[in-house]
């Protein structure tokens, strides 16, 4: 066997050189090759993504485990992917899962700039038999194998944001899914930085996105929307147990409570109400801690935080004591109530059958207006007309919790009230509030600067 002696004096055997070349050939193309014969982008496979709960209205009950951020495969299905093969032979495809959050609060967006990923990963190849359908739910993804190089839920930017905030912020959820061929280029293994255009050569069909059926959230967008909700705050009538007794002069009181959920931008599907108002007549042996263990004597579903005494309820008994609370009806793959503090009141011995709402909106909600004054940073005290305006606004907005934030920083200029861009009057605003109370008008969208 001849040998070659290079100038350096190192002896190289021809058979070793040929063996090295053969090994190089058998190893295939170098890392970074951008084409393989088996990447079939014209595969007869289609992808559909659905999510009935998140598409039909705002989600107000959200658990990190539903996105694989924590927890186990026992979580409910949040969305469903349907892969359909219309061809005569089995097909191997991958699914690119891109779940991106867009928090509504500027401070949260600053902490998690776009793209604020929940997940961006590519599955290992999935076989779709000929003339068949394969279904994968969000729950199934716990046991699905993903290729390395993507954004995993457990270490995602959104998970880090939640850790910094201590809770899940209100956010839009952009849920996108794409089919990729079985053996895509190296771009698909670098999903932390690769953009959509670089993935296009390996895509089968167009990406799909889960959309909502109604515009939701502060942007009025058709993306699924999660609204963070705290427990409702009951305001009147009555007092919290242990804080004394309040005696009402009416047998038909007006109920007032406050909740993030009252925001009209948080849209629930038709037929699903946001709140359940519950009332119990207290028995002699009742205590506040256990009265809610039994069925309420009366209940009322509503979407607003201001509820005139329901006309279908019997008038309250003179001298009797009652307890009430409101429950926010949180919705998501798992529905859950979130209750306010229980309030207790007594009806006077000779009550008036008239509800305070029958006397107009100007004098309503005095206790809440007093509370608003106490947190105002302006140091001013509301005048009579200003109190009338805020009472009307509370009714018009369903007692939106953002009113308190607005009041804390500014007081209204009554001579510059505008409606649909045109000057209006306090009496016109009050008239609209009265129409809301009577069910003749409703608010469909609200923006508070």
ZIHU-V585876 format. One line per field, one symbol per residue. phi: phi as a letter, one per 30 degrees, with the letter a starting at -180 (. if undefined). burial: b if it has 24 or more other ideal C-beta (glycine too) atoms within 12 Angstrom, else e. Layout:
# ZIHU-V585876
phi: ???
burial: ???
This chain:
# ZIHU-V585876
phi: .dbccdedjdccdddddddddddddddjddejecabdddcdcddcbbbbbaeddccldcbbbbeddcidajbdddddcbbcccbccdcbdbcbccccbcbcbeddedddddbdddcddabbcddecdceehbbccbceddddcddcddjccdedbdeddddddddiadddadbcccbbccddbdddedcbddbdcddddedcdcicdcbdcddbdbiddiccdebccdbcdecdcadjbdejcjccccdbcbdccbbbaeddeddcccdejccdbbcbbbdddecdbedbdddcdddabacacccbbdeeddddedddidcbbbabcdcdblebcadbcdddcbbbdddbdddddeddcjcdcdieddddddedcdddidcddeddddddddddddciieddddddddcacdcddbdbbhicdbcdddddddddddedicbbccabbcd
burial: eeeeeeeeeeeeeeeeeeeeeeeeeeeeeeeeeeeeeebbbebebbbbbbbebbbbbbbbbbbbbbbbbeeeeebbbbbbbbbbbeeeeebbbbbbbbbbbbbbbeebeeebeebbbbbbbbbebbebeeeeebebbbbbbbebebbeebbbbbebbbbebbeeeeebbbbbbbbbbbbbbbbbbbbbbebeebeeeebeebbbbebbbbbbebebbbeeeebbbbbbbebbbbbbbbbebeeeebbbebbbbbbbbbbbbbbbbbbbeeebbbbbbbbbbbeeeeebeebbeeebebbbebbbbbbbbbeebeebeeebbbbbbbbbbbbbbeeebbbbbbbbbbbeeebeeebbbeeebbebbbbbbeebbeebeeeeebeeebbbbbbbbbbbbbbbbbbbebbeeeebeeeebeeeeeeeebeebbbbbbebbeeeeebeebeee
